[in-house]
Amino acid sequence: MASIRNPIRRRCEWFIEQHKDVGPGVKRRLFDLVEELADEVVAAAAEPAKDLLAMRFGEVEKEIAKVLRSDQDPIENAAEAIVESHETTIRRGDAQRRKAVLKQLEEVESTCPLPWENRKVEPAMIDAA
């Protein structure tokens, strides 16, 4: 990061040393400085960015090579993941349908009590049978 910060710091210090930070037109001069800095910052960041990308690419490349060297078949792993996801979706759907059916059964049961519930059995009824 120092390779990016240092050019910016030098330009800002130069700006102040030249007393461009005071007096009429400061706003315009600051805008000009920022515009100039944009190109310099991009140029200064190019090399560190390349280094960082190369380093990260190397890490990812090693991880990919490690997986490919292992006994695992990536296509089989992908197929298993798809099947597992599909099974989870089906189980979730079955559970939701089950809840709906149970709710309907509860509604039917609450509105239609069975004939032997809430009914008194009198001794005369037993003797007649």
HELIX and SHEET records of a PDB file:
HELIX    1   1 ALA A    2  GLU A   17  1                                  16    
HELIX    2   2 VAL A   26  ARG A   69  1                                  44    
HELIX    3   3 PRO A   74  THR A  111  1                                  38    
HELIX    4   4 PRO A  123  ALA A  128  1                                   6    
END                                                                             
